[in-house]
């Protein structure tokens, strides 16, 4: 299994990051729920794509319902979903109210198994738009020559990493989004 990566020169409102180059993960494609249902169905499942799709839709509805009831939803060896809030800290406890909440998001925590799996991942560089092939991969090195960055190449989850996102999606027509 692989994690696709690219280099990106940072240009942001964070002065300490401006002009620096970071390695970011990138998705080559976003898989729709329908595509995932077809993929599951193609693995020798006795269930058709439509049945699998229906089960996935029901799962999503039930997961939202259960999280709204304050429960964490475990996805087997993948990890756990839950709602989390971000709120403004208040010096006076009486001011810590619902109005202090800045945002609510769904958090994903990878399982121990998933965390162990990510240490076994191979890193593949997505070539820049200089006439190179879309992907290149070698082993060894420090990553500056298209080589592997090693197993400690950073967080792959949405809650970590130095830039806080997944680096975008690869677009064949015009390169990297």
C-alpha positions as CSV (number, residue, x, y, z in Angstrom):
1,X,0.0,0.0,0.0
2,X,1.1,3.5,-0.7
3,X,0.8,7.1,0.4
4,X,1.2,9.5,-2.4
5,X,3.1,12.7,-1.6
6,X,4.3,15.9,-3.2
7,X,6.4,18.9,-2.3
8,X,4.6,22.3,-1.8
9,X,6.0,25.7,-1.3
10,X,3.9,27.3,1.5
11,X,2.3,30.7,1.0
12,X,0.0,31.4,3.9
13,X,-0.9,34.0,6.5
14,X,1.5,32.2,8.8
15,X,4.8,34.1,8.3
16,X,6.9,31.3,9.8
17,X,5.7,29.0,7.0
18,X,5.9,31.4,4.0
19,X,8.5,30.3,1.4
20,X,9.2,27.0,3.1
21,X,8.7,23.7,1.3
22,X,6.7,20.9,3.0
23,X,5.9,17.4,2.0
24,X,2.2,16.8,1.9
25,X,0.0,13.7,1.2
26,X,-2.2,13.8,-1.8
27,X,-5.2,11.8,-3.0
28,X,-5.2,10.7,-6.6
29,X,-8.9,10.4,-6.7
30,X,-12.0,10.8,-4.5
31,X,-14.0,7.6,-4.5
32,X,-17.7,8.1,-4.4
33,X,-20.0,6.0,-2.2
34,X,-21.4,4.3,-5.4
35,X,-17.8,3.5,-6.5
36,X,-17.0,2.0,-3.1
37,X,-20.2,-0.1,-3.3
38,X,-19.1,-1.4,-6.7
39,X,-15.6,-2.1,-5.4
40,X,-16.9,-4.0,-2.3
41,X,-19.3,-6.0,-4.5
42,X,-16.4,-6.9,-6.9
43,X,-14.5,-8.7,-4.1
44,X,-16.5,-11.9,-4.5
45,X,-19.4,-10.6,-2.4
46,X,-22.8,-12.3,-2.9
47,X,-24.4,-8.9,-2.7
48,X,-24.9,-6.6,-5.7
49,X,-23.6,-3.1,-5.9
50,X,-27.2,-1.8,-5.2
51,X,-27.5,-3.8,-2.0
52,X,-24.1,-2.8,-0.7
53,X,-24.9,0.9,-1.6
54,X,-28.1,0.6,0.4
55,X,-26.3,-0.8,3.4
56,X,-23.6,2.0,3.2
57,X,-26.4,4.7,3.1
58,X,-28.1,3.1,6.1
59,X,-24.8,2.9,7.9
60,X,-24.1,6.7,7.3
61,X,-27.6,7.6,8.6
62,X,-27.2,5.4,11.7
63,X,-23.6,6.6,12.4
64,X,-24.9,10.3,12.4
65,X,-27.8,9.3,14.6
66,X,-25.6,7.4,17.1
67,X,-23.0,10.2,17.3
68,X,-25.8,12.7,17.9
69,X,-26.7,10.6,20.9
70,X,-23.2,11.0,22.3
71,X,-21.8,7.7,21.1
72,X,-18.5,7.0,19.3
73,X,-18.9,4.9,16.2
74,X,-16.3,2.2,15.8
75,X,-15.4,1.2,12.2
76,X,-13.7,-2.1,13.2
77,X,-10.0,-2.1,12.5
78,X,-10.2,1.3,10.7
79,X,-10.9,3.6,13.7
80,X,-13.6,5.6,15.5
81,X,-15.8,8.5,14.5
82,X,-17.1,11.1,17.0
83,X,-18.3,14.7,17.3
84,X,-15.9,17.2,18.9
85,X,-16.4,20.8,19.7
86,X,-13.9,23.6,19.7
87,X,-14.7,26.4,22.1
88,X,-13.2,29.6,23.3
89,X,-11.6,29.3,26.7
90,X,-13.2,31.5,29.4
91,X,-11.4,32.7,32.6
92,X,-14.8,32.9,34.3
93,X,-16.5,29.5,34.5
94,X,-20.0,31.1,34.2
95,X,-19.1,32.5,30.8
96,X,-18.3,29.0,29.5
97,X,-21.6,28.5,27.7
98,X,-23.0,27.1,24.4
99,X,-22.1,30.6,23.0
100,X,-18.4,29.8,23.6
101,X,-18.5,27.0,21.0
102,X,-16.7,28.0,17.8
103,X,-17.2,24.9,15.8
104,X,-18.3,21.3,15.7
105,X,-16.6,18.7,13.6
106,X,-16.5,15.0,13.1
107,X,-13.2,13.6,14.4
108,X,-11.6,10.3,13.2
109,X,-9.2,8.4,15.5
110,X,-7.4,5.6,13.7
111,X,-7.3,2.2,15.4
112,X,-4.0,0.8,16.8
113,X,-4.1,-1.6,13.8
114,X,-4.5,1.2,11.3
115,X,-1.6,3.2,13.0
116,X,0.6,0.1,12.7
117,X,-0.3,-0.3,9.1
118,X,0.7,3.3,8.3
119,X,4.3,2.5,9.4
120,X,4.4,-0.1,6.7
121,X,3.3,2.2,3.9
122,X,5.5,3.0,1.0
123,X,5.7,6.7,0.0
124,X,5.4,7.6,-3.7
125,X,6.2,11.0,-5.1
126,X,3.6,12.6,-7.4
127,X,5.8,14.2,-10.1
128,X,5.5,17.9,-10.6
129,X,4.2,19.3,-14.0
130,X,7.5,19.1,-15.8
131,X,6.8,16.3,-18.3
132,X,7.5,13.6,-15.8
133,X,5.2,10.6,-15.3
134,X,2.4,11.1,-12.8
135,X,4.0,8.9,-10.2
136,X,7.5,7.8,-9.3
137,X,8.7,5.6,-6.6
138,X,12.1,4.4,-5.4
139,X,13.4,3.1,-2.2
140,X,16.1,4.6,0.0
141,X,17.3,8.2,0.2
142,X,15.9,11.1,2.1
143,X,13.0,11.8,-0.3
144,X,14.7,14.7,-2.1
145,X,15.3,12.5,-5.2
146,X,12.0,10.8,-5.3
147,X,13.0,8.2,-2.8
148,X,11.3,7.0,0.3
149,X,10.8,9.3,3.2
150,X,10.9,6.5,5.7
151,X,8.2,5.2,8.0
152,X,8.1,8.3,10.2
153,X,7.1,10.7,7.4
154,X,4.4,12.3,9.5
155,X,0.7,12.0,10.3
156,X,-1.7,10.7,7.6
157,X,-4.8,11.6,9.6
158,X,-6.8,14.8,9.3
159,X,-5.8,15.8,12.8
160,X,-2.1,16.0,12.4
161,X,0.6,17.1,10.1
162,X,2.3,20.4,9.9
163,X,-0.2,22.1,7.6
164,X,-3.5,20.6,8.9
165,X,-4.9,19.2,5.6
166,X,-4.4,16.3,3.2
167,X,-2.6,18.2,0.5
168,X,-5.4,18.1,-2.1
169,X,-6.3,15.8,-4.9
170,X,-4.3,15.0,-8.1
171,X,-6.0,16.3,-11.2
172,X,-4.8,14.6,-14.5
173,X,-5.9,17.5,-16.7
174,X,-3.9,20.2,-15.0
175,X,-1.7,18.5,-12.4
176,X,-2.2,19.0,-8.7
177,X,-5.1,21.0,-7.3
